[in-house]
């Protein structure tokens, strides 16, 4: 999403990433990796657990998840995989954004 942030913003979307790490860990990561959107910490895995993104037996590390949450707080699109290569393409997410009437 970082590569297409302009396309997301042009459609009125706000991209936010959530990392399964502490605030200090996220701050250290961001020092060496520029992000054009906020990277929030979820050290207690509350958000990851609520959205069923927590690591599972078949995942090598953290499971990838992408969610399109409308202005009404409802999830209108979700994709949770077991491996990083299962993240939907930016074009796929942008298509969902265009068709979402509540987003």
Number of C-alpha atoms within 10 A of each C-alpha: 18 12 10 12 16 13 14 19 11 9 12 11 18 13 16 13 13 16 17 19 16 15 15 11 13 18 15 11 13 13 9 8 9 9 15 14 13 12 17 16 19 16 17 11 17 12 16 20 11 9 14 13 20 20 16 12 7 9 14 11 13 17 20 20 22 16 16 21 18 16 11 9 10 12 13 17 14 15 14 18 17 20 16 15 9 13 17 16 11 16 13 10 19 18 11 16 21 10 10 14 10 13 19
